[in-house]
Amino acid sequence: MVLVAGLPGPENARVKKPNVTKLVADLQRYKDAYYNGAPLISDAAYDALEDQLRELDPKHPFFGSVGAPVRSVTEWEKARHAIPMGSLNKAVSEDEFRKWAARCDELAAQQKLTPISRNLFVTEKLDGLSLAVTYERGVLKEAITRGDGQVGERITPNAARMKGVPGKLKKALTLTVRGEIILKLSDMKKAFPGAANPRNQAAGTSKRFDGQGCEHLTVLFYDLDGIDHETEEEKFEILQDFSFLTPFQLATDLDGAIAEHKAYAKKKRAALDYEIDGLVMRANDVHVHTMLGEVNNRPRGSVAYKFASQAQVTKVVDIIWDTGSSGRVSPVAVVAPVVLAGATVQRASLANASRVAELDIGVGDDVLVSRRNDVIPYVEEVVVKRGPTAKPPKRCVVCKAPLEKSGEYLSCRNDACRAIIEGRIQNWVDAQGILEWGETLIAQLVEAKLVKEPADLYRLKPEDIAKLDRKGLVIANKVLGNLKAQLPLSLPKFLASLGIENFGAQTAKAVVAGGFDSLDKVRKASLAELSALPGVGPAKGKAAFDGLKKRSKEIDRLLKVGVVPVTKKAAGPLAGKSFCFTGALSKPRKVYEQMVEDNGGTLLAGVTKDLHFLVMEDPNSGSSKAQKAAKYGTKCIDEKAFVKMVS
């Protein structure tokens, strides 16, 4: 919570003793604001006021409605997603959208696939909160918020109260669906008359511990894992057949998609009972979508075609230069407060040093500021030039090291820079999905000079963390336990965790799948060998080669503290075998995929000539994947056979 000037703090709240009626009214107002995502006072101030009421009237009905003292929403149980909840690349103009489609068609032609511009699938891009819901044998098991895409919060009891979330399916299948929590405008008007922003109201309500108000929220579903489907149209038919609510959808071609976007921008969007910020365009053919691969770790075959952003003119108050976790320096304009798309904006991106020069921007200038994609504040242009042009710094604002020009960007190359150290540590824990290791804890450890590289994490003792601000032995043991619970790391995860630029999880898996299945082999691989691997290529190959050489001593220190990646030989019975999972299975697919990685096997996204085993509910089915497997000589097995191979 944020303490607002003028409101009672914990000390004076204990001194002044208001009448019970007013105190209860204040507490209720603060409680409602807190759960609606707009807190008015701090946790300490709220607790002090509640203690006051307890002294004045310990049996007041208010305590029956709130129970124990207010808890922070971060106390929702953390949970890992069965399917990582990623985001989409974006197009903000018709020209960008056409270029995206042309590039997809070009790549499709190289693989002799049908052009996506002839077969697109269009849905609304909902402006809400992403939610993954898992059903086990047809019964609602859990609902997890998006979080960081890998780990979210388990809000199952609240989701069960929302419209569009059936408690039981008509078939006893195990599957996961993804949707968006929204608050319809009509429901907001009736149930939350004082609310101004449906998304913020939905965010606060969805995480209330008492679940109140969740019955007014709606979940619209648009993705499915656990049942095979060959097209997006078929997927939506399956969702609707299971009684899931879905947004608008349309199968069309490129020109039809553009026409639909224009129709929404002109009239349809304004007529909706809920808010959207664009349309999602994707290849209707699932196979084509898969084969197009990824760009920037996002599916190439999908794009969010956004609506035009709002923009207003305001004044530049200051220009600051932030050093990010990668060492890249990003200029930010501090502007006079302006309201855009329901949010007050005071900082706006200037992208890079080249753009500062291009805009000829300086303090005092009047500028046009937008929220690109209705999210990121961005300086579009200088409207009135009033001040001198901003000069980029010559030294890093964090460590004072000289900055280097790299293309359009300025970068700090000092490996001892606190910003870079924090970024590398954050990447290490994020790549492994380690819970409870937030930015604040990492910053405290680096500032205390307890950590300067990943190996140092494994030398920490509970008392090192316990002595940090507002920490204790309970928290210290918990975070260290979460860290060590990830060990031993698989080789791909170890490599991805190093944080080498342009060498992420998918590239690491491609390297291991290409035969470099031990750390020793990877470290001895030549630039030519890495660059020749499928899924790697020259650019990523060079990044991996250079990065591994640069981090050689750091890798040695990780090995010395016991962080030794598991090789296929050590991992066990699935060494040298590749697997793909399909159809409705008794357990979430992610469970089986983890078993493959833990036991030395290789995961493939689809049926290819390199696939050894296709795991499915019925190995004798006549599905398209089963037919393709027969063509390549891939063996089809069921879950029992797979588990037997592991054991």
N, C-alpha and C positions, 0 to 999 in steps of 0.2 A: 504494500500500500504506500501511497505518497502523501506526506503530511502537507496540508494546504495551510498557508498563513491565515491566522484569524480563527482557526478551529482549535478546540481544546486539546492540549497535549497530555501525556500521562501524569505529569506532576500536578498541574493546576486542576486537572479533572478530579483529583482526589481531594483537593482543598475545597472547591466550590461544590455545594451539595444542592443541586436543583431538585424540584419536586419530582416525584416518581413518574407522573404522567408525561412530563416534558422529556425526562431522561429516556423513557421507553420509546417515545416518538423519535428522539434523536438516534437511538441505537437501531431502530428499525430502518430509518432512512440510510444510515451508514451501511447497514447490512445489505440492503437492497442495492445500493450503489456498488458495493464491493462485488457482489455476485453478478452484477450486470456489466462488469468490466470497467467501471469508472470510479474507483475508490476515492473517498473524500478525506480520510484520515489514516494514520498509520496503524499497524497491528497493535503496537504498544498502547496507543491512545484508546483504541476500541476496547482492549482488555481492561484498561483502567476504568473506563466508564461502566463496563459490565460488572467489575468488582464493586463499584459504587452502588449499583442497583442491588447487588447481592447483599450489601451491608444494610441498605434501606428496607428491602423487601425480598428476603431470600426465597420466598415461595411464590413469587410473582409468575403468572402464566407465561411471561416472555421466555423464561428458562425452559419451559416445556416445549416451546416452538424451536428454540435454537440448540438445546442440549448442551454439549460441551462448548468451551470457548471456540471462537472462530478459527478455522483451519485454513491454511493457504491451499489454493487449488493445486499446487505442486505436489500435494499429498496423494493425489490420485495415483494408483499403482501403475508403474511403467510396464510396458509390454512391447515385445518385438513383433514386427509385422511378418506374416507368412509371405506376403508379396510386398517388396519394397514399394513405397508410394512416392514415385518420382514426379517430376513436373514436365511441362512441354516447352519446346521452343516456340517462339512467338513471331507473328507477322503483324505489322502495324499499318500496312498500306496494301492496296491492290497490287502494286508493283512487287512488293516483297512476297506476297502470297503467290503470285504467278512465278516468281523466281524459285520459290520453294518447290512448287509443283513441277517446274521444268527440270530442276536438279534431280528430283525423285524419278521422273520419267527417264532421264538420262541414265541413271544407275540401274533402273529396272531393265532398260534395253540391253545393257551390258550383260545382264543375267538372264536375258530372254524371258522376262516377266511382263505381264500386262501393264501398260501405263496406268498410273493411278489417276491421271487427269480424266480418264474415261469412267472411272468407278470410285467415286469419293463418297464418304459417309459424313454427314453433318449433324452435330448435336450442339445444344446450347452450352456455353461455358458458364457454369453457375458460380455466383459470387457468394460462397459460403465456406464451410469448414469440412475438409475431407474426412471420411470415416470408412474404416474397413470392418466389415461384419462377417464373422465366421459361423457357419452352421455345421454341427457334427451330427451325422445320421439324422438330418432333418430338423434338429432342434437348435435354437439360438444358443451359441456357446459364449461368444465374446464380441465386443465392439471396441475398436481402438482408434483413437484420433490419429491424424497424420503425424504430428510431432515433427521430427526432423526427416521423415521419410523412412527411416529404419526403425525408430523406437517412438511410440506414442503413449497416450494415457488410456487405460482401460476404463471406459465409462459405460459398461454394459447395462447396468440397471437404468441409467438415464436414456440410453438409446432404445431400450425396450418399450419406453413410454412414447416414443416419437411416432408420428404418422409415417406409414410406408415401410415400417420394419416389422415384418411378421415374426411371431414368436416360434412358429413351427411351419415347416414346408410340407407340401402335399406328398413329397417323396423323401425317403430316409437317406438323403445324400449328404456327403461332406463337401462343402464348397465355401469359397470366400467371395464376397461381393464388395465392390467399392462404390461409395456414393458421396453426396454432398449434403451436409446439414444446412438447411435454409429456414428462414422465417418469412413466410408469405406476408405481403403488405397488409392483406385483409386481416390476418391473424395478429399482426403487430398492432393494428388499430384497435382490435377488440381486447386483446389480452395484455398489451403493454402500451397503453395510450400515451405515456410520457416519453416513450423511446423515440430516438431520432434516426438511428442507423440500424437496419435489420440485421446486418452481419455482426455488428458488435453485440447487439442484444442476443442473437443466437449463440455467440461465443460464450457470453457470460452465463446464459441460462443452461447451456448444454453441460456445464461443469459444476452446477450447483450440487452440493452434497445431499441436499434434501430432495433433489429431483423436481422441485416445483417449477412449473412452467414448461417442462419438456414436452408435455402433451400438446403444446401449441406449435412445436417445431415439426418440420417435415424433412424426410430424407429421400432424395431422388437418386436412383442408382444408374450407373452407366458402365460398369466393368464387372467381369466375372472370371473366376479361376476355379477349375474343378470339373467343368463339363466342356468337352470339345465342341468347337464351332468353327466353321470355315469362313464366315463373313461377319461383319459387325451387325448387319441386319438380323442374322440368325441369333447372335448373342442377345440382342434386345428382345427378340421373340421369346427366348428362354427366360430372361428376366421377368418379362411381363407374364409369362405362363406360371411363374412361381409367385405371382402377386406382388412383385416389387414395383414401386412407382418409378417411372423413368421420365426424363425430360424429352422435349421434342426431338425427333430424328428424321433424317431424310437421306435417301440414297440418290446421288445425282452425278453429274460430270462437273468439270472445272467451271464452265460458264454458269451452270445452274447453281453452284456453290457461291460464286461471286454475286449472282442475282439475289440469292437468299440473304447474304450478308447485307446487301444494300437495302433489302426489304425490312430487315430487322433494325438497321440503323435509322431508317426513315420513319417507321411506324410500329412494327411488331414489338420491338423492345419496350417501348413506352406503354404498350397495352398489356404487358405481362403483370401477373400478380406477385412476381418475385424478381430479384435483381440478377442480371447477367452482365458480364463485361466483355463478351465476345462470343464467337462460335468456334467449336473444335472441328477441324477438318482432318480426316485421316483416310488412309487406304481402306477401302471396304473389305478387300481380300486379306484375311489374316496372314496367309503365307507370304504375300507380297510385303505386308507391313513388317513381318519378322525378317525377311531377307534384306530389306533396305538398311537394317542395322541401326546404329546410333550416331549422333553427332552431339558433342558436348555432354556425353552420358545421358542423352535424352533420345527417345525414339525419333528417327529421321522421318518415318512415315506418318507422323502426326504433327499438327501445328495448331496453335491457338491464334486465330485471326481476330485480333482485338478491335474494339470500337475506338474511335478517336477520343483522346483524353481531354479532360478539362484543362484550361490554362488561364492564368491571371498575371497581371503586371505587378511587380513589387520591387523593392529597393535592396541592393546588395549592401549588407552591413559589414561583412568581413569575408575573407577568403582564407581557408585553412588547408593545410596539406597533410593528410593522414597517411602514415605508413601502415600498410596492411600486413596480414600474417605471411604473405608470400614475399614481402619486401617491396612490393609495388606501391608507389606513392600516388594517392588519389586526391585531386583538388576538390574541395567542397565549398559551395557558396553559402554563407550564413545570410539569410534574407529577413526582411521585416515580415512578421507572421501574416500568412494568407491562408484562407480556407479553400481546399481543393478536394472534391469528391468526398466531402464529409469529414475531412481530417485537416488539422492545422499544421501547415508546413513552415518550418523555420530553417531547414537545411536542404540544399538541392545539389545533386551531382553535377560536376563539370567534366566527368569522364577521365580526362588525362591532360597532361601538360600541353600537348599539341592543340587540344580543343580550347584551352584558355587563350592561347595565342590566336587561334582562328577566330574566336569570338571577340577578341580585343576587349576583354572584360576587366573591370576593376571595381574597387570599393566606391560606392556612391552611384553606380550605374542603375538605371531602371531596366529590369529584365523581365522577359516572359518566362514564367515557371509553369510546368505541367506536372501531372502525375502519370508518367508513362505506364501503360497497362493498368491504370488506376491504382498503381502501387508506388512506384519509385519516383520521388520528386526529382525533376531534371530541368536544368536551365536550357531553354530552347534557343533564345536569341537575346541580344542587347537591343532594347527599344530606344533608350536615350542614353548616350554616352556622357557621363558627368565626371568620372574620376580617372586617374592614371591607370594604365594597364598593369595588371598584377604580374609580378616577376616570380618565376618559380624558384624555390629554395635551392641552394647548392649543397646543403647538408641535410641529413635525416633529422627530423624533429625529435625522434626518440633517442637515437644513439649518437648523433652529431657526426656520423661518418659521411664521407663525400658520396653524393648520389651519382649514378650513371644513367646516361640516356640509352634507352633500349626501344627503338622504334618510336611509337607515340608516347611512351611512358618513361617516367623517371623511376629508378629502382635503387633500393638500398641493398648492397651486396655483402654487408657485414654480418656474418653468421652469428656473431655475438649480440646482435641487436635484439632487444627484449621483444619487440613485435614479431620478429621472425622466429625466435625461440618459442614463444607462446603459440604461434601458428603451427609449428611442427609438432609440438606436444598435443595440441588440439586435434591435429590430423591423425596422430597415432591412436588416440582414444576413440575418435569418431569412426575411423576405418574399421575398428573392432566392435563398435556399438557398445562401448563400456558405459554403464549407467553411473550417474551421480558425479561425473567428472565434467563440470561446467566451466565456463570461461573464468568465473570469479576464482574458483579454487586454483586453476592453473596459473592465473595471474599472480595470486598470492604466493604460490610455490616458487615461481620464477623470481618475483621481487625479493623473496627471502633467500634467494641464491641456493635453494635446495634442489632445483632441477634446471638443467640447461640442455638436456637431450633425453630421448625416450629411455635409454638405459638407466638414467638416474631414478626413474619412477620405481624401479624394482629394488632400489637401495633404500627407499623410504621406510621409516619405522612409524608405527602408529602415533608415537609422541611427537614426531615431526609435524604431522598434520593437526594433531590435537591442539597444539599451541598457537595455531593460526587463528585469526579473528573469527569468533563465534563458532569455532569448531570444538570438538571434544573427542574422547576416545571412542565413543559409540559410532560417531560419523567416520572417524579415522579408520577404524576397523572395517566398516562397511565399504568405504571407497577402495581400500586396499584389497579387500576380499573380492570385489567386483573386477578389479584389475587382474588379479592372479587367476581368477576363475576362467579367463579366456585361454589360459595356457593348457597344453601346447598349441601354438598357432600353426595353421596349415601354411604351406609355402606361399600360395597366392596371397593369403591375408597378410603374412609377414611382409611381403614385397610391397603390397598396396599401402600398408601402414607407414612405410618409410617416408611417404609424402614427397616422393620425387615428382617433379612437375611433368605432367603429361604421361604419367605411368600409374594409372589407377587400377582398380580391381579387375576390370575386363581385360586390360592388357596383360596384367600379371597372370590371369588364368590362361590367356592365349600362349604366353611364354611357356608355362608349365605343360600345357597340353601339347606343345610343339616338341616335347622330348627333354626339355631342361627341367627335370623333375627332382632336382636336389639343389640346395643353395650353392653348393660347390660348382655344379654345372652352370648355373645362372651366372655366377661371378666370373667364370672362365669363358663365357660365351663372347664371341667376337661381334663387332658392330654389324658385319655382313650377315652373320647367322641370325641375329635378333631381327634385323630389318627384313629378312626373307620370310619370316614366319607369318602365316595367315592370321589376320586380325591385329597385326602389329604394324608392319610397313616401315619405311625409312624414317619418318619424323618421330614416331613413338620409339622405334628401335634406337635412334640416336639419344633420345631423352633417357631411355633405360640404361644404355651403355654408359653415358657420361655420368648419370646420377649414381649408378652403382660404384663407379670408380671414385667419385667424390665422397660417397658415404662409406667407403671401405673400412676405415678405422672405427667409425660409429657402429657398423655392423659387427665388427670384432668385439666391441664392448658390450653389445647386446648379447652375443653368444656367451661372453664371459659371465654375465649375471644370470644365465640360465634361460634366456629367451631363444630357444633353438627351434626353428621351424621343423615340422614333421615331414619327413620325406615319404615318398610312396612306399618304399621298402619297409619303413618303420610303421607306416599307417596301417598296413595289413592287407586283407583279402581282396580288395577291389583294385589293386594296383594294375595298371595297364588296361583297364576296362572303362568304357564310356557308357553313360546312361542318359536316358531322356524319360520323363514321367508325363503321362497324359491321362485325361479322363477323370472320372469321379473316383477318388481313393478314400480309404477309411481314415487316413490321417492327412493333415495339411501337407501339400507338396513340399513346402520348405523343410519339414521334418526329414523327409527322405533325402532331399538334396544335401542337407547337412550331413547325413549318414554317409553319403557318397564321398564328400570332401574329407570327412574325418577318417575314412578308411581307405584313402589313397586313390579313389576313382576320379573320373573326369565327367563333368556335366556338359551336355550339349543342349542347345535350345530347340533343336528340331531333328527330324529324321534325315540323316545324310549317309553317305557311303562309309563315313568314319564311325558311325554309331554301332556299338556292340549289342546293347540291350534296350528295348523299349518296354517300360514297365507300365502296365495298364490293368484295369479291373478284369477284363475278359480277354486273354491272349488270342482267343479264336474269333474275335469280333471282325466285322468287315469294314471297319472305319477306314477313312482315307489314309491315316497314318499307318495303320496296320498293313494296308496294301502297299504303301511305299516301303515299309520295312521289309516286306517279302521280296520286293524288287531288288533291294540292296543286300539281301541276305542277313538282315538284322534279326536277332532272336527276340520274340515277344514273350514276356513273362509276367506273372501276376505278383502281387505284393508278397505273398508267402514265399515265393521262390527268391525274390530279392532279399528278404530278411534272412533266409537260409544262407544265401551267398555271403552276407555280412558276418553271420555267426560261424 
